[in-house]
Amino acid sequence: MIDAPNLPLWAAILAGLLLVAGAAITLIGAVGLARLTTFYDRVHATTLGATMGTALTLLGSVLCFSVLQTRPVLHEVLIAVFATVTTPITFILLVRAALYRDRAEANDSVPPQ
Amino acid sequence: MSVIILGLALLVAQAMLALAMALAAWRIARGPRAQDRVLALDTLSGTAILMTLTFGVRTGSTLYFEAALILALLGFASSVALAKFLMRGEVIE
């Protein structure tokens, strides 16, 4: 099932560690998303997976495919740049919308404008 | 030996990502408000990208990377559109 018989041992260990670390950080972020109490707390937890989890998983993938030399690694760089650029935009827009909604309803949890 | 190590690491990573997707789906179902659901949907799409990448490493195929890129594009567009909708009540003014 795994197409990596030519992968040297050090590359396999390093790529495996990077992949597991990225997945673990993403899981920590998702646990925070499920466990934290307010929306503004949850936004912080979610960014773990969006930044460090993506970066580590992409590094593991880049390492694996670069050592195997099956193809250039431009795809992963493209995904990394795209994730880095789009994540802050999405969350700034979302938090501004949430703040607008909370202020429009005059909730006590947010400061007045 | 390297196949065993990488296979075990991929199995653990995919189990963790599946659990993360389940938690995000639970938050979508639970709410309590619309912005929580949009945030959880964005998390779900980001985790799906990572899951697709781990499948790409597992199979050694290039096809998964284009799928991951399209998932990233669609996730960004949908999250921005939903945030805009929450702010204004309409997407295109």
N, CA and C atoms of all chains as a GROMACS GRO file, in nm:
protein
  618
    1MET      N    1   0.082  -0.119   0.000
    1MET     CA    2   0.000   0.000   0.000
    1MET      C    3   0.087   0.126   0.000
    2ILE      N    4   0.199   0.122   0.073
    2ILE     CA    5   0.287   0.240   0.076
    2ILE      C    6   0.393   0.225  -0.030
    3ASP      N    7   0.401   0.325  -0.116
    3ASP     CA    8   0.490   0.318  -0.231
    3ASP      C    9   0.622   0.386  -0.197
    4ALA      N   10   0.695   0.335  -0.097
    4ALA     CA   11   0.820   0.398  -0.057
    4ALA      C   12   0.927   0.297  -0.022
    5PRO      N   13   0.954   0.200  -0.108
    5PRO     CA   14   1.059   0.102  -0.074
    5PRO      C   15   1.199   0.160  -0.087
    6ASN      N   16   1.214   0.267  -0.167
    6ASN     CA   17   1.347   0.324  -0.188
    6ASN      C   18   1.382   0.435  -0.090
    7LEU      N   19   1.289   0.460   0.002
    7LEU     CA   20   1.313   0.570   0.096
    7LEU      C   21   1.417   0.527   0.200
    8PRO      N   22   1.525   0.607   0.218
    8PRO     CA   23   1.622   0.571   0.323
    8PRO      C   24   1.562   0.585   0.462
    9LEU      N   25   1.628   0.519   0.558
    9LEU     CA   26   1.570   0.510   0.692
    9LEU      C   27   1.558   0.646   0.758
   10TRP      N   28   1.664   0.731   0.745
   10TRP     CA   29   1.658   0.862   0.811
   10TRP      C   30   1.544   0.946   0.756
   11ALA      N   31   1.522   0.937   0.624
   11ALA     CA   32   1.414   1.015   0.564
   11ALA      C   33   1.278   0.966   0.611
   12ALA      N   34   1.265   0.833   0.625
   12ALA     CA   35   1.138   0.778   0.671
   12ALA      C   36   1.109   0.822   0.814
   13ILE      N   37   1.211   0.816   0.901
   13ILE     CA   38   1.192   0.856   1.041
   13ILE      C   39   1.157   1.004   1.049
   14LEU      N   40   1.232   1.088   0.975
   14LEU     CA   41   1.210   1.233   0.982
   14LEU      C   42   1.073   1.270   0.925
   15ALA      N   43   1.038   1.213   0.810
   15ALA     CA   44   0.908   1.243   0.750
   15ALA      C   45   0.795   1.195   0.839
   16GLY      N   46   0.811   1.076   0.900
   16GLY     CA   47   0.708   1.026   0.991
   16GLY      C   48   0.691   1.116   1.112
   17LEU      N   49   0.804   1.162   1.169
   17LEU     CA   50   0.796   1.252   1.284
   17LEU      C   51   0.726   1.382   1.246
   18LEU      N   52   0.761   1.439   1.129
   18LEU     CA   53   0.698   1.564   1.087
   18LEU      C   54   0.548   1.546   1.066
   19LEU      N   55   0.510   1.435   1.002
   19LEU     CA   56   0.367   1.412   0.976
   19LEU      C   57   0.290   1.394   1.106
   20VAL      N   58   0.347   1.315   1.200
   20VAL     CA   59   0.277   1.292   1.327
   20VAL      C   60   0.269   1.422   1.407
   21ALA      N   61   0.377   1.503   1.404
   21ALA     CA   62   0.374   1.628   1.479
   21ALA      C   63   0.269   1.724   1.422
   22GLY      N   64   0.263   1.732   1.289
   22GLY     CA   65   0.162   1.818   1.228
   22GLY      C   66   0.022   1.774   1.262
   23ALA      N   67  -0.002   1.643   1.256
   23ALA     CA   68  -0.136   1.592   1.288
   23ALA      C   69  -0.167   1.614   1.435
   24ALA      N   70  -0.067   1.598   1.523
   24ALA     CA   71  -0.092   1.616   1.667
   24ALA      C   72  -0.127   1.761   1.697
   25ILE      N   73  -0.057   1.856   1.633
   25ILE     CA   74  -0.087   1.998   1.658
   25ILE      C   75  -0.226   2.032   1.607
   26THR      N   76  -0.261   1.975   1.490
   26THR     CA   77  -0.396   1.997   1.438
   26THR      C   78  -0.501   1.941   1.533
   27LEU      N   79  -0.472   1.823   1.591
   27LEU     CA   80  -0.566   1.763   1.684
   27LEU      C   81  -0.581   1.848   1.809
   28ILE      N   82  -0.470   1.905   1.859
   28ILE     CA   83  -0.477   1.992   1.977
   28ILE      C   84  -0.566   2.113   1.946
   29GLY      N   85  -0.548   2.170   1.825
   29GLY     CA   86  -0.632   2.283   1.786
   29GLY      C   87  -0.779   2.245   1.780
   30ALA      N   88  -0.809   2.125   1.728
   30ALA     CA   89  -0.948   2.082   1.717
   30ALA      C   90  -1.008   2.054   1.855
   31VAL      N   91  -0.926   2.001   1.948
   31VAL     CA   92  -0.975   1.981   2.085
   31VAL      C   93  -1.008   2.116   2.148
   32GLY      N   94  -0.921   2.216   2.122
   32GLY     CA   95  -0.950   2.350   2.172
   32GLY      C   96  -1.078   2.404   2.112
   33LEU      N   97  -1.100   2.379   1.983
   33LEU     CA   98  -1.223   2.424   1.918
   33LEU      C   99  -1.345   2.362   1.983
   34ALA      N  100  -1.334   2.236   2.026
   34ALA     CA  101  -1.448   2.168   2.085
   34ALA      C  102  -1.466   2.204   2.232
   35ARG      N  103  -1.356   2.236   2.302
   35ARG     CA  104  -1.364   2.249   2.447
   35ARG      C  105  -1.379   2.392   2.498
   36LEU      N  106  -1.320   2.490   2.427
   36LEU     CA  107  -1.321   2.627   2.480
   36LEU      C  108  -1.462   2.684   2.480
   37THR      N  109  -1.482   2.787   2.566
   37THR     CA  110  -1.620   2.826   2.597
   37THR      C  111  -1.675   2.935   2.505
   38THR      N  112  -1.593   3.037   2.470
   38THR     CA  113  -1.648   3.145   2.388
   38THR      C  114  -1.590   3.140   2.248
   39PHE      N  115  -1.658   3.208   2.156
   39PHE     CA  116  -1.614   3.209   2.016
   39PHE      C  117  -1.475   3.269   2.000
   40TYR      N  118  -1.448   3.377   2.075
   40TYR     CA  119  -1.319   3.446   2.060
   40TYR      C  120  -1.203   3.361   2.112
   41ASP      N  121  -1.230   3.271   2.208
   41ASP     CA  122  -1.127   3.175   2.250
   41ASP      C  123  -1.103   3.070   2.142
   42ARG      N  124  -1.212   3.026   2.079
   42ARG     CA  125  -1.201   2.916   1.981
   42ARG      C  126  -1.121   2.958   1.859
   43VAL      N  127  -1.127   3.086   1.822
   43VAL     CA  128  -1.051   3.132   1.706
   43VAL      C  129  -0.902   3.110   1.728
   44HIS      N  130  -0.856   3.134   1.853
   44HIS     CA  131  -0.715   3.114   1.882
   44HIS      C  132  -0.674   2.969   1.867
   45ALA      N  133  -0.757   2.877   1.917
   45ALA     CA  134  -0.723   2.735   1.911
   45ALA      C  135  -0.715   2.687   1.766
   46THR      N  136  -0.807   2.738   1.683
   46THR     CA  137  -0.814   2.690   1.544
   46THR      C  138  -0.688   2.724   1.465
   47THR      N  139  -0.624   2.838   1.497
   47THR     CA  140  -0.508   2.879   1.418
   47THR      C  141  -0.390   2.786   1.433
   48LEU      N  142  -0.387   2.704   1.539
   48LEU     CA  143  -0.279   2.605   1.554
   48LEU      C  144  -0.271   2.514   1.433
   49GLY      N  145  -0.385   2.452   1.399
   49GLY     CA  146  -0.386   2.361   1.286
   49GLY      C  147  -0.365   2.431   1.154
   50ALA      N  148  -0.417   2.556   1.145
   50ALA     CA  149  -0.408   2.627   1.018
   50ALA      C  150  -0.265   2.671   0.986
   51THR      N  151  -0.183   2.694   1.088
   51THR     CA  152  -0.047   2.741   1.061
   51THR      C  153   0.057   2.631   1.079
   52MET      N  154   0.080   2.591   1.206
   52MET     CA  155   0.189   2.497   1.235
   52MET      C  156   0.157   2.357   1.186
   53GLY      N  157   0.032   2.313   1.200
   53GLY     CA  158  -0.004   2.180   1.153
   53GLY      C  159   0.016   2.166   1.004
   54THR      N  160  -0.032   2.268   0.928
   54THR     CA  161  -0.013   2.266   0.783
   54THR      C  162   0.134   2.270   0.747
   55ALA      N  163   0.211   2.356   0.814
   55ALA     CA  164   0.353   2.371   0.780
   55ALA      C  165   0.428   2.240   0.803
   56LEU      N  166   0.405   2.175   0.917
   56LEU     CA  167   0.479   2.052   0.947
   56LEU      C  168   0.440   1.938   0.852
   57THR      N  169   0.308   1.926   0.825
   57THR     CA  170   0.265   1.821   0.733
   57THR      C  171   0.324   1.842   0.593
   58LEU      N  172   0.326   1.969   0.549
   58LEU     CA  173   0.383   1.998   0.417
   58LEU      C  174   0.532   1.971   0.415
   59LEU      N  175   0.602   2.002   0.525
   59LEU     CA  176   0.746   1.974   0.532
   59LEU      C  177   0.772   1.823   0.520
   60GLY      N  178   0.692   1.744   0.592
   60GLY     CA  179   0.707   1.600   0.582
   60GLY      C  180   0.685   1.549   0.442
   61SER      N  181   0.582   1.604   0.376
   61SER     CA  182   0.551   1.564   0.239
   61SER      C  183   0.663   1.605   0.143
   62VAL      N  184   0.713   1.729   0.160
   62VAL     CA  185   0.822   1.779   0.075
   62VAL      C  186   0.945   1.691   0.090
   63LEU      N  187   0.978   1.656   0.216
   63LEU     CA  188   1.095   1.571   0.242
   63LEU      C  189   1.080   1.436   0.176
   64CYS      N  190   0.963   1.375   0.194
   64CYS     CA  191   0.940   1.241   0.139
   64CYS      C  192   0.956   1.241  -0.013
   65PHE      N  193   0.891   1.337  -0.081
   65PHE     CA  194   0.894   1.336  -0.226
   65PHE      C  195   1.026   1.386  -0.283
   66SER      N  196   1.094   1.475  -0.208
   66SER     CA  197   1.224   1.521  -0.257
   66SER      C  198   1.326   1.410  -0.253
   67VAL      N  199   1.322   1.328  -0.146
   67VAL     CA  200   1.418   1.218  -0.136
   67VAL      C  201   1.386   1.112  -0.240
   68LEU      N  202   1.258   1.086  -0.262
   68LEU     CA  203   1.220   0.987  -0.364
   68LEU      C  204   1.247   1.037  -0.505
   69GLN      N  205   1.256   1.170  -0.522
   69GLN     CA  206   1.284   1.231  -0.653
   69GLN      C  207   1.182   1.192  -0.759
   70THR      N  208   1.059   1.180  -0.719
   70THR     CA  209   0.960   1.146  -0.819
   70THR      C  210   0.910   1.268  -0.894
   71ARG      N  211   0.920   1.386  -0.831
   71ARG     CA  212   0.866   1.507  -0.896
   71ARG      C  213   0.915   1.627  -0.819
   72PRO      N  214   0.913   1.747  -0.880
   72PRO     CA  215   0.948   1.867  -0.802
   72PRO      C  216   0.843   1.897  -0.695
   73VAL      N  217   0.882   1.977  -0.597
   73VAL     CA  218   0.798   1.995  -0.479
   73VAL      C  219   0.721   2.127  -0.483
   74LEU      N  220   0.695   2.179  -0.603
   74LEU     CA  221   0.632   2.311  -0.613
   74LEU      C  222   0.490   2.312  -0.562
   75HIS      N  223   0.419   2.201  -0.573
   75HIS     CA  224   0.280   2.197  -0.527
   75HIS      C  225   0.269   2.232  -0.380
   76GLU      N  226   0.356   2.172  -0.299
   76GLU     CA  227   0.348   2.194  -0.155
   76GLU      C  228   0.379   2.338  -0.119
   77VAL      N  229   0.479   2.397  -0.189
   77VAL     CA  230   0.512   2.537  -0.162
   77VAL      C  231   0.393   2.625  -0.194
   78LEU      N  232   0.324   2.593  -0.303
   78LEU     CA  233   0.204   2.668  -0.341
   78LEU      C  234   0.098   2.660  -0.231
   79ILE      N  235   0.074   2.539  -0.179
   79ILE     CA  236  -0.027   2.523  -0.074
   79ILE      C  237   0.016   2.599   0.052
   80ALA      N  238   0.147   2.594   0.085
   80ALA     CA  239   0.195   2.662   0.206
   80ALA      C  240   0.176   2.813   0.193
   81VAL      N  241   0.212   2.870   0.078
   81VAL     CA  242   0.194   3.014   0.058
   81VAL      C  243   0.047   3.050   0.064
   82PHE      N  244  -0.036   2.969   0.001
   82PHE     CA  245  -0.179   2.998  -0.001
   82PHE      C  246  -0.238   2.993   0.140
   83ALA      N  247  -0.201   2.891   0.218
   83ALA     CA  248  -0.253   2.879   0.355
   83ALA      C  249  -0.205   2.996   0.440
   84THR      N  250  -0.079   3.038   0.422
   84THR     CA  251  -0.026   3.149   0.501
   84THR      C  252  -0.098   3.279   0.470
   85VAL      N  253  -0.132   3.299   0.342
   85VAL     CA  254  -0.196   3.424   0.304
   85VAL      C  255  -0.343   3.426   0.343
   86THR      N  256  -0.413   3.314   0.323
   86THR     CA  257  -0.558   3.318   0.336
   86THR      C  258  -0.609   3.303   0.479
   87THR      N  259  -0.534   3.233   0.566
   87THR     CA  260  -0.586   3.208   0.701
   87THR      C  261  -0.611   3.337   0.779
   88PRO      N  262  -0.516   3.433   0.784
   88PRO     CA  263  -0.546   3.556   0.858
   88PRO      C  264  -0.663   3.634   0.798
   89ILE      N  265  -0.674   3.637   0.664
   89ILE     CA  266  -0.784   3.710   0.601
   89ILE      C  267  -0.917   3.652   0.644
   90THR      N  268  -0.927   3.518   0.638
   90THR     CA  269  -1.052   3.453   0.676
   90THR      C  270  -1.090   3.484   0.820
   91PHE      N  271  -0.992   3.472   0.910
   91PHE     CA  272  -1.026   3.485   1.051
   91PHE      C  273  -1.052   3.631   1.089
   92ILE      N  274  -0.981   3.725   1.025
   92ILE     CA  275  -1.010   3.866   1.054
   92ILE      C  276  -1.152   3.899   1.010
   93LEU      N  277  -1.191   3.855   0.889
   93LEU     CA  278  -1.327   3.881   0.842
   93LEU      C  279  -1.430   3.816   0.933
   94LEU      N  280  -1.402   3.692   0.975
   94LEU     CA  281  -1.498   3.619   1.057
   94LEU      C  282  -1.514   3.683   1.195
   95VAL      N  283  -1.401   3.723   1.256
   95VAL     CA  284  -1.409   3.782   1.390
   95VAL      C  285  -1.474   3.920   1.384
   96ARG      N  286  -1.449   3.995   1.276
   96ARG     CA  287  -1.517   4.124   1.262
   96ARG      C  288  -1.668   4.105   1.248
   97ALA      N  289  -1.707   4.002   1.172
   97ALA     CA  290  -1.850   3.975   1.158
   97ALA      C  291  -1.910   3.935   1.292
   98ALA      N  292  -1.837   3.850   1.368
   98ALA     CA  293  -1.889   3.807   1.498
   98ALA      C  294  -1.898   3.924   1.594
   99LEU      N  295  -1.798   4.013   1.592
   99LEU     CA  296  -1.799   4.131   1.677
   99LEU      C  297  -1.915   4.223   1.642
  100TYR      N  298  -1.938   4.238   1.511
  100TYR     CA  299  -2.050   4.321   1.465
  100TYR      C  300  -2.183   4.264   1.514
  101ARG      N  301  -2.196   4.131   1.503
  101ARG     CA  302  -2.322   4.068   1.547
  101ARG      C  303  -2.341   4.082   1.697
  102ASP      N  304  -2.231   4.062   1.773
  102ASP     CA  305  -2.244   4.072   1.918
  102ASP      C  306  -2.278   4.215   1.961
  103ARG      N  307  -2.217   4.313   1.893
  103ARG     CA  308  -2.246   4.452   1.930
  103ARG      C  309  -2.386   4.492   1.890
  104ALA      N  310  -2.433   4.438   1.776
  104ALA     CA  311  -2.568   4.470   1.732
  104ALA      C  312  -2.672   4.415   1.830
  105GLU      N  313  -2.638   4.301   1.894
  105GLU     CA  314  -2.730   4.245   1.992
  105GLU      C  315  -2.703   4.297   2.132
  106ALA      N  316  -2.598   4.383   2.146
  106ALA     CA  317  -2.562   4.442   2.275
  106ALA      C  318  -2.534   4.336   2.380
  107ASN      N  319  -2.452   4.237   2.342
  107ASN     CA  320  -2.411   4.136   2.440
  107ASN      C  321  -2.314   4.197   2.541
  108ASP      N  322  -2.314   4.141   2.661
  108ASP     CA  323  -2.224   4.192   2.765
  108ASP      C  324  -2.082   4.139   2.749
  109SER      N  325  -2.063   4.035   2.667
  109SER     CA  326  -1.932   3.971   2.660
  109SER      C  327  -1.832   4.052   2.581
  110VAL      N  328  -1.877   4.146   2.496
  110VAL     CA  329  -1.784   4.225   2.417
  110VAL      C  330  -1.789   4.371   2.462
  111PRO      N  331  -1.677   4.444   2.454
  111PRO     CA  332  -1.678   4.585   2.494
  111PRO      C  333  -1.756   4.669   2.393
  112PRO      N  334  -1.815   4.778   2.436
  112PRO     CA  335  -1.888   4.865   2.342
  112PRO      C  336  -1.792   4.938   2.250
  113GLN      N  337  -1.847   4.985   2.137
  113GLN     CA  338  -1.762   5.048   2.036
  113GLN      C  339  -1.717   5.188   2.081
  114MET      N  340   1.198  -0.178   0.632
  114MET     CA  341   1.201  -0.108   0.761
  114MET      C  342   1.144   0.032   0.748
  115SER      N  343   1.189   0.106   0.645
  115SER     CA  344   1.139   0.243   0.628
  115SER      C  345   0.991   0.242   0.591
  116VAL      N  346   0.948   0.136   0.520
  116VAL     CA  347   0.806   0.127   0.486
  116VAL      C  348   0.722   0.109   0.612
  117ILE      N  349   0.772   0.026   0.705
  117ILE     CA  350   0.698   0.003   0.830
  117ILE      C  351   0.689   0.132   0.912
  118ILE      N  352   0.803   0.201   0.924
  118ILE     CA  353   0.805   0.324   1.004
  118ILE      C  354   0.711   0.428   0.945
  119LEU      N  355   0.723   0.451   0.813
  119LEU     CA  356   0.639   0.552   0.749
  119LEU      C  357   0.492   0.511   0.753
  120GLY      N  358   0.465   0.380   0.738
  120GLY     CA  359   0.327   0.335   0.744
  120GLY      C  360   0.265   0.355   0.880
  121LEU      N  361   0.342   0.326   0.985
  121LEU     CA  362   0.292   0.348   1.121
  121LEU      C  363   0.267   0.496   1.146
  122ALA      N  364   0.365   0.581   1.104
  122ALA     CA  365   0.350   0.725   1.125
  122ALA      C  366   0.228   0.777   1.051
  123LEU      N  367   0.208   0.729   0.928
  123LEU     CA  368   0.091   0.775   0.852
  123LEU      C  369  -0.039   0.729   0.916
  124LEU      N  370  -0.037   0.607   0.971
  124LEU     CA  371  -0.158   0.556   1.036
  124LEU      C  372  -0.194   0.642   1.157
  125VAL      N  373  -0.092   0.671   1.241
  125VAL     CA  374  -0.116   0.755   1.360
  125VAL      C  375  -0.163   0.894   1.318
  126ALA      N  376  -0.095   0.953   1.218
  126ALA     CA  377  -0.130   1.088   1.175
  126ALA      C  378  -0.272   1.092   1.120
  127GLN      N  379  -0.309   0.990   1.041
  127GLN     CA  380  -0.444   0.991   0.984
  127GLN      C  381  -0.550   0.969   1.091
  128ALA      N  382  -0.519   0.886   1.194
  128ALA     CA  383  -0.614   0.869   1.304
  128ALA      C  384  -0.634   1.001   1.378
  129MET      N  385  -0.523   1.074   1.404
  129MET     CA  386  -0.534   1.204   1.472
  129MET      C  387  -0.615   1.303   1.388
  130LEU      N  388  -0.589   1.305   1.256
  130LEU     CA  389  -0.661   1.400   1.171
  130LEU      C  390  -0.809   1.363   1.163
  131ALA      N  391  -0.839   1.233   1.162
  131ALA     CA  392  -0.979   1.191   1.160
  131ALA      C  393  -1.049   1.234   1.287
  132LEU      N  394  -0.980   1.223   1.402
  132LEU     CA  395  -1.038   1.267   1.529
  132LEU      C  396  -1.060   1.418   1.527
  133ALA      N  397  -0.963   1.492   1.471
  133ALA     CA  398  -0.977   1.638   1.462
  133ALA      C  399  -1.096   1.675   1.374
  134MET      N  400  -1.115   1.603   1.263
  134MET     CA  401  -1.231   1.630   1.176
  134MET      C  402  -1.361   1.598   1.248
  135ALA      N  403  -1.360   1.490   1.330
  135ALA     CA  404  -1.481   1.456   1.405
  135ALA      C  405  -1.515   1.565   1.506
  136LEU      N  406  -1.411   1.620   1.573
  136LEU     CA  407  -1.436   1.727   1.670
  136LEU      C  408  -1.490   1.852   1.601
  137ALA      N  409  -1.434   1.885   1.483
  137ALA     CA  410  -1.484   2.000   1.409
  137ALA      C  411  -1.628   1.978   1.365
  138ALA      N  412  -1.660   1.855   1.321
  138ALA     CA  413  -1.798   1.825   1.280
  138ALA      C  414  -1.893   1.835   1.400
  139TRP      N  415  -1.842   1.793   1.518
  139TRP     CA  416  -1.925   1.806   1.638
  139TRP      C  417  -1.953   1.952   1.668
  140ARG      N  418  -1.854   2.038   1.648
  140ARG     CA  419  -1.874   2.180   1.674
  140ARG      C  420  -1.970   2.241   1.572
  141ILE      N  421  -1.966   2.192   1.448
  141ILE     CA  422  -2.064   2.240   1.348
  141ILE      C  423  -2.205   2.202   1.392
  142ALA      N  424  -2.222   2.079   1.440
  142ALA     CA  425  -2.355   2.034   1.480
  142ALA      C  426  -2.401   2.106   1.606
  143ARG      N  427  -2.307   2.134   1.698
  143ARG     CA  428  -2.341   2.188   1.827
  143ARG      C  429  -2.368   2.337   1.822
  144GLY      N  430  -2.291   2.409   1.745
  144GLY     CA  431  -2.305   2.554   1.737
  144GLY      C  432  -2.223   2.627   1.841
  145PRO      N  433  -2.274   2.711   1.929
  145PRO     CA  434  -2.415   2.748   1.939
  145PRO      C  435  -2.458   2.857   1.841
  146ARG      N  436  -2.363   2.933   1.784
  146ARG     CA  437  -2.405   3.042   1.696
  146ARG      C  438  -2.346   3.020   1.557
  147ALA      N  439  -2.390   3.103   1.463
  147ALA     CA  440  -2.350   3.083   1.322
  147ALA      C  441  -2.200   3.100   1.305
  148GLN      N  442  -2.139   3.196   1.376
  148GLN     CA  443  -1.996   3.217   1.356
  148GLN      C  444  -1.915   3.099   1.407
  149ASP      N  445  -1.964   3.028   1.511
  149ASP     CA  446  -1.896   2.906   1.555
  149ASP      C  447  -1.900   2.799   1.446
  150ARG      N  448  -2.013   2.791   1.378
  150ARG     CA  449  -2.026   2.690   1.272
  150ARG      C  450  -1.936   2.722   1.154
  151VAL      N  451  -1.926   2.850   1.118
  151VAL     CA  452  -1.837   2.888   1.007
  151VAL      C  453  -1.692   2.859   1.044
  152LEU      N  454  -1.655   2.890   1.168
  152LEU     CA  455  -1.518   2.864   1.213
  152LEU      C  456  -1.488   2.714   1.210
  153ALA      N  457  -1.584   2.633   1.254
  153ALA     CA  458  -1.563   2.488   1.254
  153ALA      C  459  -1.557   2.434   1.111
  154LEU      N  460  -1.634   2.495   1.020
  154LEU     CA  461  -1.629   2.452   0.880
  154LEU      C  462  -1.493   2.483   0.819
  155ASP      N  463  -1.438   2.600   0.854
  155ASP     CA  464  -1.304   2.635   0.805
  155ASP      C  465  -1.200   2.538   0.860
  156THR      N  466  -1.212   2.503   0.988
  156THR     CA  467  -1.121   2.405   1.048
  156THR      C  468  -1.134   2.270   0.979
  157LEU      N  469  -1.259   2.233   0.951
  157LEU     CA  470  -1.283   2.103   0.886
  157LEU      C  471  -1.218   2.099   0.747
  158SER      N  472  -1.229   2.208   0.671
  158SER     CA  473  -1.169   2.207   0.537
  158SER      C  474  -1.016   2.207   0.547
  159GLY      N  475  -0.961   2.281   0.646
  159GLY     CA  476  -0.816   2.279   0.662
  159GLY      C  477  -0.764   2.142   0.700
  160THR      N  478  -0.837   2.073   0.789
  160THR     CA  479  -0.797   1.938   0.828
  160THR      C  480  -0.813   1.840   0.712
  161ALA      N  481  -0.914   1.865   0.628
  161ALA     CA  482  -0.931   1.779   0.510
  161ALA      C  483  -0.814   1.794   0.414
  162ILE      N  484  -0.759   1.917   0.403
  162ILE     CA  485  -0.640   1.938   0.319
  162ILE      C  486  -0.525   1.854   0.371
  163LEU      N  487  -0.504   1.857   0.504
  163LEU     CA  488  -0.393   1.780   0.564
  163LEU      C  489  -0.415   1.630   0.544
  164MET      N  490  -0.540   1.586   0.557
  164MET     CA  491  -0.571   1.444   0.536
  164MET      C  492  -0.541   1.403   0.392
  165THR      N  493  -0.577   1.491   0.297
  165THR     CA  494  -0.547   1.463   0.156
  165THR      C  495  -0.397   1.454   0.133
  166LEU      N  496  -0.320   1.542   0.201
  166LEU     CA  497  -0.174   1.539   0.185
  166LEU      C  498  -0.115   1.410   0.240
  167THR      N  499  -0.168   1.362   0.354
  167THR     CA  500  -0.116   1.236   0.408
  167THR      C  501  -0.152   1.119   0.316
  168PHE      N  502  -0.269   1.126   0.253
  168PHE     CA  503  -0.301   1.022   0.154
  168PHE      C  504  -0.204   1.027   0.037
  169GLY      N  505  -0.164   1.150  -0.003
  169GLY     CA  506  -0.067   1.164  -0.111
  169GLY      C  507   0.066   1.102  -0.076
  170VAL      N  508   0.112   1.123   0.049
  170VAL     CA  509   0.239   1.061   0.092
  170VAL      C  510   0.225   0.909   0.093
  171ARG      N  511   0.108   0.862   0.137
  171ARG     CA  512   0.088   0.716   0.148
  171ARG      C  513   0.093   0.648   0.012
  172THR      N  514   0.028   0.710  -0.088
  172THR     CA  515   0.023   0.646  -0.218
  172THR      C  516   0.136   0.688  -0.310
  173GLY      N  517   0.206   0.799  -0.279
  173GLY     CA  518   0.310   0.847  -0.368
  173GLY      C  519   0.256   0.902  -0.498
  174SER      N  520   0.132   0.946  -0.499
  174SER     CA  521   0.069   0.994  -0.621
  174SER      C  522   0.062   1.147  -0.620
  175THR      N  523   0.073   1.207  -0.740
  175THR     CA  524   0.067   1.353  -0.748
  175THR      C  525  -0.076   1.404  -0.752
  176LEU      N  526  -0.171   1.315  -0.777
  176LEU     CA  527  -0.308   1.360  -0.797
  176LEU      C  528  -0.365   1.425  -0.672
  177TYR      N  529  -0.319   1.378  -0.553
  177TYR     CA  530  -0.376   1.427  -0.429
  177TYR      C  531  -0.341   1.573  -0.404
  178PHE      N  532  -0.229   1.620  -0.463
  178PHE     CA  533  -0.188   1.757  -0.433
  178PHE      C  534  -0.275   1.857  -0.505
  179GLU      N  535  -0.316   1.825  -0.626
  179GLU     CA  536  -0.410   1.914  -0.694
  179GLU      C  537  -0.543   1.916  -0.619
  180ALA      N  538  -0.585   1.800  -0.569
  180ALA     CA  539  -0.709   1.796  -0.490
  180ALA      C  540  -0.695   1.882  -0.365
  181ALA      N  541  -0.578   1.875  -0.299
  181ALA     CA  542  -0.557   1.955  -0.178
  181ALA      C  543  -0.559   2.104  -0.210
  182LEU      N  544  -0.501   2.141  -0.324
  182LEU     CA  545  -0.499   2.282  -0.363
  182LEU      C  546  -0.639   2.332  -0.391
  183ILE      N  547  -0.719   2.251  -0.459
  183ILE     CA  548  -0.858   2.291  -0.488
  183ILE      C  549  -0.938   2.300  -0.359
  184LEU      N  550  -0.913   2.207  -0.265
  184LEU     CA  551  -0.980   2.214  -0.135
  184LEU      C  552  -0.944   2.344  -0.063
  185ALA      N  553  -0.816   2.385  -0.072
  185ALA     CA  554  -0.774   2.509  -0.006
  185ALA      C  555  -0.845   2.628  -0.068
  186LEU      N  556  -0.851   2.632  -0.202
  186LEU     CA  557  -0.918   2.743  -0.269
  186LEU      C  558  -1.066   2.750  -0.233
  187LEU      N  559  -1.134   2.636  -0.239
  187LEU     CA  560  -1.278   2.635  -0.212
  187LEU      C  561  -1.307   2.666  -0.066
  188GLY      N  562  -1.221   2.615   0.024
  188GLY     CA  563  -1.241   2.643   0.166
  188GLY      C  564  -1.227   2.790   0.196
  189PHE      N  565  -1.125   2.855   0.136
  189PHE     CA  566  -1.106   2.998   0.156
  189PHE      C  567  -1.224   3.077   0.102
  190ALA      N  568  -1.265   3.044  -0.022
  190ALA     CA  569  -1.375   3.120  -0.083
  190ALA      C  570  -1.504   3.105  -0.004
  191SER      N  571  -1.533   2.981   0.041
  191SER     CA  572  -1.658   2.960   0.113
  191SER      C  573  -1.655   3.027   0.249
  192SER      N  574  -1.539   3.023   0.318
  192SER     CA  575  -1.532   3.085   0.450
  192SER      C  576  -1.547   3.237   0.440
  193VAL      N  577  -1.483   3.298   0.339
  193VAL     CA  578  -1.494   3.442   0.322
  193VAL      C  579  -1.637   3.481   0.286
  194ALA      N  580  -1.700   3.401   0.199
  194ALA     CA  581  -1.837   3.431   0.161
  194ALA      C  582  -1.930   3.421   0.280
  195LEU      N  583  -1.910   3.318   0.365
  195LEU     CA  584  -1.996   3.301   0.482
  195LEU      C  585  -1.973   3.413   0.584
  196ALA      N  586  -1.845   3.455   0.602
  196ALA     CA  587  -1.818   3.566   0.694
  196ALA      C  588  -1.882   3.694   0.644
  197LYS      N  589  -1.873   3.715   0.514
  197LYS     CA  590  -1.937   3.832   0.453
  197LYS      C  591  -2.088   3.828   0.472
  198PHE      N  592  -2.143   3.708   0.460
  198PHE     CA  593  -2.288   3.694   0.478
  198PHE      C  594  -2.328   3.724   0.622
  199LEU      N  595  -2.247   3.679   0.718
  199LEU     CA  596  -2.278   3.706   0.859
  199LEU      C  597  -2.270   3.856   0.888
  200MET      N  598  -2.179   3.925   0.820
  200MET     CA  599  -2.160   4.068   0.843
  200MET      C  600  -2.273   4.149   0.783
  201ARG      N  601  -2.310   4.119   0.658
  201ARG     CA  602  -2.399   4.208   0.584
  201ARG      C  603  -2.538   4.150   0.561
  202GLY      N  604  -2.549   4.018   0.568
  202GLY     CA  605  -2.677   3.958   0.534
  202GLY      C  606  -2.689   3.924   0.387
  203GLU      N  607  -2.586   3.958   0.307
  203GLU     CA  608  -2.583   3.918   0.167
  203GLU      C  609  -2.437   3.908   0.125
  204VAL      N  610  -2.410   3.828   0.021
  204VAL     CA  611  -2.272   3.803  -0.017
  204VAL      C  612  -2.225   3.906  -0.119
  205ILE      N  613  -2.305   3.928  -0.224
  205ILE     CA  614  -2.269   4.025  -0.328
  205ILE      C  615  -2.365   4.143  -0.318
  206GLU      N  616  -2.311   4.261  -0.289
  206GLU     CA  617  -2.398   4.377  -0.269
  206GLU      C  618  -2.421   4.450  -0.400
   0.00000   0.00000   0.00000
